[in-house]
Amino acid sequence: MELSASITAFVTFFVIIDPVGLMPLFVAMTQGMSTPKRRSIAITAVVTATFLLTLFAFLGEAVLNFVGISMPAFRIAGGILLFLTALDMLFERRSKRRGETAGEHADDDQDDPSIFPLATPLLAGPGAIATAILLVEQADGVLGTIMVLLAMFAVLAITLIMFFSAGLFERILGPTGINVVTRLLGMLLGALAIQFILDGLKDFAPTLT
């Protein structure tokens, strides 16, 4: 059971963080920089995103309870958010918006875009934060929580590796390859989002009776 949950968590984090889609943006934001500088930016961005997502994974539910938001309601809202992200990926709106976000702050963070916009909102964005809170809340005990966190760390480690070799991957896949992969991930994310919504409705239904 824990293995199945960890695989689901890994796929969900991989789709929502989208390391493949972030590669071209990382290349663009670090263009002309030396290899050590680019690697330093990649490490800082991934470590910061890991800290933010871990923090929200453990404290997110407490914050929700403090403001009076139930987990079924947040699960439904998170599912809707992920579904909208899936639509953006399927219709190529996500990459365009990410590029605009990066471009808007290119001048302010020209020397070091690691914290903003790379770590947040491109890596630890609303979708990834919602996913971390939901998956940890759904985890079965301590072992389940550890498996979810390991899945998240694995995706972030893959992201770091891809950042290190972003130029090579971009040349291999090309714009068409990246577009195809992004659309496939979008379809998978849409199905996972619907599952989040259905789970939220199932948990919410008993409170109405």
N, C-alpha and C positions, 0 to 999 in steps of 0.2 A: 504493500500500500504506500509506504514511504517512497519507494522507488518511482512509482507511478506519479505521485504528487510532485516529486523533485523534477521529473521529466517535464511535466506540465508547467512547473514554475520556470524551468530553464527556457522552454519554448516561448512562454509568455514574455519573460524579460528580454529574450533575444529579439523578439518581434517588436516590442515597444521601444527598446533602446535603439535597435536597428543599426548595429555597427557598420554594415555594408553601406547603408545610406549616408552615414556620417563621414565615411572615408573621403569623398570628394571635397566636403566642406573643410575637413582638417587640412587637406592638401592646399586648398585655396587660402585658408587663414594663416598658414605657415610658409607660404610660398617665398622663396628666396632666403629662408633661414638655414643655418647650418644644421647638420644632422644632430649634434649634441643638443642644440637649442630646441629642435623639434621634439626630440625624445623627452627633454625636460618638461616641455609644455604638455605632452601626452601623459606623462606620469602624474603631474600636478592635477590635470583635469580629471583623470580616472580616480585618483585617490580622494579628491574632494567630492566627486559624485558618489563614491562608495560610502563616505562618511555621512553625507546627506541622506542617502537612501536607507542606510542602517538606522540612523536617528529616527526617521519617520516610521520605519518598520516597527520600532519598539514603542515610540511615544505617540504615534498617530492615533491609535484607538483612544488613548487617554485624552488627547486633545478633542477628539470628536465627542466623547462623553461629556467633557467639560462644557461644550457649546450646545449639547442636547441633540446630537445627530446619532441616530441608531446605525448599527452596522449594516442591516438590510438596506436601509436608505442609501448609505454610502456605497454599498456594493452595486446597487442599481445605477447610481450616478456614475460610479467608476466604469461600469459596463458601457454606459452610453458614451462616456468620454473615449473609451477605447474603440468603440464602434465608429465614432466620428474620425478618429485617427486612422482607422482601417479604410474608411472612405477616402480620406486624403491620400493615402498610399496608393489606392487603386486608381484614383483619377489624377495622380501626379501633382497634387496640390501641396503635399507635405514637403517635398524637396524644395519647391519654390519658396514656401514660407520660411523654411529653415535658412535658405540662402539669403532671403531678405533680412531675417533676424541677424545673421552673421554680418551682412553688409552694413546694416544700420550702426553697428558698433565696431566696425573695422578700424575707424580712425581712433576711437577712444582706447581700444585694446590692441593697437597695432603691434606692439612689442611683445605682449603676453596675453593672448586670449584664453588662457587655460581656465581661469575661474569663470569668467563671463565673456562670451556666451557658451564656451565649450562644456564646462562642468554643469552649469545651469544657465539656460533651460534646455540645452541640446541633449545632455546625458541624463541628468536628474530633473526631468521635466514633470509637469503635472501627471501625465500618463504613467511614468515610471514610479512616481511617488504613490499614486493611487494603487498601482499594482503591488508595490511592496507592502502597503498597509493591508490590502485585501488578502494576499496570499499568506501573510503571517497570521492574520486573524483566522483564516481557514485551516491553518496547520494543525495537525494532530499531536499535541503535546510538545515537549521540548525537542524530541528527535525530529518531529515534523518541521518545527521552526528552524532547526539547524540545517535541514535539507534544503529548505527554501532559501536561506541565507547563502548556503554553498552554491546553489544554482545561480543566485544573483551575482556572487563573487566570480563564478566561472564566466558568466556573460561579460562582466566588466573586464576580466582578464583577457578574454578574446578581443574585446574592444581595444585594449591597450596593444595587443599584438598587431591588430589590424592598423592601428595608428602608426606603429613602428614601420609597417610595410605598406602604408597606404598608397604610395606612389606605384609600387609593383602591382598591387591588386587592381588599381585603377587602370593600368595599362593592359592587364590581362582581361578584365571583364569588359572594359569600355563602357560608354554611356548606355548602349543597348542592353548589355548584360546586367548592369546595375538596375536599369529600369525593370527588367524581367524579374529579377530577384525581389525587388521592392514590391511589385504587384502580387507575387506569390505569397510573400509574407503578409501583405495586406488582407488577402483572402483568409489566411489562417487566423490572423488577429480578429477579423470580423466574427468568425465562429466562436473564438474564445470569449469575445465580448458578449455575445448572445448568451453564452453559458453563465457568465457572471450575472447578467440580468435575470435569467431564469432562477438561479440560486437565490438571488435577493428576493424575488417575488415569492419563492417557496418558503423562505424564512419569515417573510413579512405576513403571509396569509394567516398563520395561526393567531397573530395579534388582532386580527379583525373579528375573530369569533369569540 
